[in-house]
């Protein structure tokens, strides 16, 4: 009985040593991949504010902000009853354009 127990302890110990060696060899790349996935997830979802650090918006929040800014710029680039930048440029162009004369 003692011989069987000793054999089992040796087998389990050997398996644990082999697993430990495999973890040292294969564990580093696995940990690096896991860290990269954590960084990606944090970039995608954002990060809440914490003491001494401002909040970092996630990708969807950033896209919504970009879309809002593009919409505002598009609004200014189209004529719309006189209040857009495009209307102002058209008024200035009309004011500085010389009158069309004969032969032009």
Secondary structure by P-SEA (a helix, b strand, c coil): caaaaaaaaaaaaaaaaaaaaaaaaaaaaaaaaaaaaaaaaaaaacccccccccccccaaaaaaaaaaaaaaaaaaacccccccaaaaaaaaaaaacccccccc
